[in-house]
Amino acid sequence: MMTFTKSAAPDPIPREGIGRAVALMQSGLLFRYGRQLPGNEEIAPAAPPDEPVSEVARLELELSRYTGHHYVIAVNSCGSALFLSLKAAGLQPGGKVFTNAFSFTAVPSSIVHAGGVPIYVECTADYVMDLDDLGTKIRAHPDAGFVIVSHMRGHLADMDTLAAICAAAGLVLIEDCAHSLGARWHTQQPPHDTLVGHHGRLACFSSQSAKLLNSGEGGFVATDDAALAAYCMLGAGCYERLYRQHLARPGEDHRIEDLKRQVPNFSLRMSNLTAAALRPQLPCLDDRIRAYDLMYRRLARVLAAADTIRLPVAHPQAVRVGDSIQFNLVHLNADQVRQFIATAAAHGVPLQIFGDGDNARDFRNWHYSFAEPPVLARTQQTIARACDLKLSLSFTASDIDLIGYLIKDALYQAEAAHTAADYPTALTDRFADVDAVVSIYDAWAASYDADHRRNGWRVLLNHLAYTATLYLSGDTPILDLGCGTGLLGRELRSFGFENLCGLDISTASLALAETAGTYRSLHRKELGQPLDFASNSFAALVASGVFTRRQVPLNALDEVLRVLRPGGLFIVVLRVEDDGFYADRITEYIAASRLSTIRKDRLEVLQSCSHELLLLRKT
């Protein structure tokens, strides 16, 4: 069995950042306020000429230009940014703050640390705040004054509606954008396409290692409100007149002077060393986003073939950054979920379940934030089967295909009910005639897919489709012999094979295959009879469960090879217990140099028999 050997390592620090960090360490000038190393000045700093311009000040200005916020304050973590935002916005001891029940522990921790009381709001099946439940909670807690909406793993709620709800209820909206730097929101009003973080009074970003910007730890408060920005600057640790060293700051010094004696110094500053590692990453941000988007789309397409996986559906106005992927397991029991996670881990794909054990994203583990556990049935049900996987810029397209294959392999194994017979009605080893073949498959069509989910056959189909990716390109014209209801076609399509043609003898099966829309064309034909295709029409032929149990005459092999191009691939699954009926004829073709063997895999997916997957090339 193949395994994945890479890990989702954090994105590396660019060489420029490493050099700048080394220079800072050599100088000892790590504090953001004080004497600074010389640096590029093309940013046209707004600080007075006699004030030093630090790495942190440059970073704040550069990030404000990227996000479009007037003011940015760099701090030591996104949790600190959320804490500062609440304090700046006026949270008083015991004040209530609505926030997502599905989030990371740092969010409720920031509320508690600021003296507030979290009021948890249910999440939807798409991992976002349930705005209907928010409305219910607002009516139940009319004295609440704040909402922290957590864009958990970058998934965005209906932000226009949320902003309207907050405005109508007089609530201060704060956006936790730890996972959504670079995400976009489309609106009907100009400028139509904006970066996420502008619906709330404040937005908080993260540069923790698992985020798009990596400094190990780090965070930012971003806002267009001068008074809030001034508070956050002072609260982060800007004392005396050090605010003059900020570049992305309010310009009216007297307002800051009036405020500074009222704001405690929480000492949450970012260091120059952190900023030096981050600044060279900003110009790379959009390229990183595009690379992650391609990875996410590719992996989501592979996983979509599994009908027991549900991928979240993005709001039509939202454009998420796909640096991680989440999905829910449906119709699996607890034992199957445990088996799936264990098998995926053994394959080298470590998945976490958000609602499992002591996961810090499970609200039931946040005992510090409540006296009695809140009742959040919908969130609990969602996170109990919610899987999470971090992606990495080190992953190639081939890596993504392999990850998807291994996840589905683990899933299809977990789904299989090995305590039951392979087929509800045992299949004969020999069919009397073609009418008998048609009769059984027409009658079987309605339950065919469910039976093959239960018996583990999709493990083999997933293996065949992934194997094809190692030898064929996505636009390869492929003929699926005995395509049936389209199970194999769906697996092939998930790996990017879109030029598919299907052929089968069962009218009922073809009708179901057509409904799925997997194939460009479908044909009802009997194998063993002349096919209505020109010679050399296809670059590949695939056949699973067709050349077994003597249901197809031997002369069918001659005709199917006629439509295969020279150099084309014939990928066929043979049943070992067929005593060489088809295997012997293929051996004759190999001996006659009509076919050559590229690969042979032994597959044990059913209890009643074994199979071999042969990858053959037409010579």
KAZI-V76209 format. One record per residue. N is the residue number from 1. BURIAL is + if it has 24 or more other ideal C-beta (glycine too) atoms within 12 Angstrom, else -. Layout:
n->{N;N}
burial->{BURIAL;BURIAL}
This chain:
n->{1;2;3;4;5;6;7;8;9;10;11;12;13;14;15;16;17;18;19;20;21;22;23;24;25;26;27;28;29;30;31;32;33;34;35;36;37;38;39;40;41;42;43;44;45;46;47;48;49;50;51;52;53;54;55;56;57;58;59;60;61;62;63;64;65;66;67;68;69;70;71;72;73;74;75;76;77;78;79;80;81;82;83;84;85;86;87;88;89;90;91;92;93;94;95;96;97;98;99;100;101;102;103;104;105;106;107;108;109;110;111;112;113;114;115;116;117;118;119;120;121;122;123;124;125;126;127;128;129;130;131;132;133;134;135;136;137;138;139;140;141;142;143;144;145;146;147;148;149;150;151;152;153;154;155;156;157;158;159;160;161;162;163;164;165;166;167;168;169;170;171;172;173;174;175;176;177;178;179;180;181;182;183;184;185;186;187;188;189;190;191;192;193;194;195;196;197;198;199;200;201;202;203;204;205;206;207;208;209;210;211;212;213;214;215;216;217;218;219;220;221;222;223;224;225;226;227;228;229;230;231;232;233;234;235;236;237;238;239;240;241;242;243;244;245;246;247;248;249;250;251;252;253;254;255;256;257;258;259;260;261;262;263;264;265;266;267;268;269;270;271;272;273;274;275;276;277;278;279;280;281;282;283;284;285;286;287;288;289;290;291;292;293;294;295;296;297;298;299;300;301;302;303;304;305;306;307;308;309;310;311;312;313;314;315;316;317;318;319;320;321;322;323;324;325;326;327;328;329;330;331;332;333;334;335;336;337;338;339;340;341;342;343;344;345;346;347;348;349;350;351;352;353;354;355;356;357;358;359;360;361;362;363;364;365;366;367;368;369;370;371;372;373;374;375;376;377;378;379;380;381;382;383;384;385;386;387;388;389;390;391;392;393;394;395;396;397;398;399;400;401;402;403;404;405;406;407;408;409;410;411;412;413;414;415;416;417;418;419;420;421;422;423;424;425;426;427;428;429;430;431;432;433;434;435;436;437;438;439;440;441;442;443;444;445;446;447;448;449;450;451;452;453;454;455;456;457;458;459;460;461;462;463;464;465;466;467;468;469;470;471;472;473;474;475;476;477;478;479;480;481;482;483;484;485;486;487;488;489;490;491;492;493;494;495;496;497;498;499;500;501;502;503;504;505;506;507;508;509;510;511;512;513;514;515;516;517;518;519;520;521;522;523;524;525;526;527;528;529;530;531;532;533;534;535;536;537;538;539;540;541;542;543;544;545;546;547;548;549;550;551;552;553;554;555;556;557;558;559;560;561;562;563;564;565;566;567;568;569;570;571;572;573;574;575;576;577;578;579;580;581;582;583;584;585;586;587;588;589;590;591;592;593;594;595;596;597;598;599;600;601;602;603;604;605;606;607;608;609;610;611;612;613;614;615;616;617;618;619}
burial->{-;-;-;+;-;-;-;+;-;+;+;-;+;+;-;-;+;-;-;+;+;-;-;+;-;-;-;-;+;+;+;+;+;+;-;+;+;-;+;-;-;-;-;-;+;+;+;-;-;-;-;+;+;+;+;+;+;+;+;+;+;+;+;+;-;+;+;+;+;+;+;+;+;+;+;+;+;+;+;+;+;+;+;+;+;+;+;+;+;+;+;-;-;-;+;+;+;+;+;+;+;+;+;+;+;+;+;+;+;+;+;+;+;+;-;+;+;+;+;+;+;+;+;+;+;+;+;+;+;+;+;-;+;+;+;-;+;+;-;-;+;-;-;+;+;+;+;+;+;+;+;+;+;+;+;+;+;+;+;+;+;+;+;-;+;+;-;-;+;-;+;+;+;+;+;+;+;+;+;+;+;+;+;+;+;-;-;-;-;-;-;-;-;+;+;+;+;+;+;+;+;+;+;+;+;+;+;+;+;+;+;+;+;+;+;+;+;+;+;+;+;+;+;+;+;+;+;+;+;+;+;+;+;+;+;+;+;+;-;-;-;+;+;+;+;+;+;+;+;+;-;-;-;-;-;+;-;-;+;+;-;-;+;-;-;+;-;+;+;+;+;+;+;+;+;+;+;+;+;+;+;+;-;+;+;-;-;+;+;-;+;+;+;-;+;+;+;+;+;+;+;+;+;+;+;+;+;+;+;+;+;+;-;+;+;-;+;+;+;+;+;+;+;+;+;+;+;+;+;-;-;+;-;-;-;+;+;-;+;+;+;-;+;+;-;-;+;+;+;+;+;+;+;+;+;+;-;-;+;+;+;+;+;+;+;+;-;-;+;-;-;-;-;+;-;+;-;+;+;+;-;+;+;+;+;+;+;+;+;+;+;+;+;-;+;-;-;-;+;+;+;+;+;+;+;+;+;+;+;+;+;+;+;+;+;+;+;-;-;-;-;+;+;-;-;-;+;-;-;-;-;-;-;-;-;-;+;+;-;+;+;+;-;+;+;-;-;+;+;-;+;+;+;+;+;+;+;+;+;+;+;+;+;+;+;+;+;+;+;-;+;+;-;+;-;+;+;+;+;+;+;+;+;+;+;+;+;+;+;+;+;+;+;+;+;+;+;-;+;+;+;+;+;+;+;+;-;+;+;+;-;+;+;+;-;+;-;+;+;-;+;+;+;+;+;+;+;+;-;-;+;-;+;-;-;-;+;+;+;+;+;+;+;+;+;+;+;+;+;+;+;+;+;-;-;+;+;+;+;+;+;+;+;+;+;-;-;+;+;+;+;+;+;+;+;+;-;+;-;-;+;+;+;-;+;+;-;-;+;-;-;-;-;-;+;+;+;+;-;-;+;-;+;-;+;+;-;-;+;-;+;+;+;+;+;+;+;+;-}
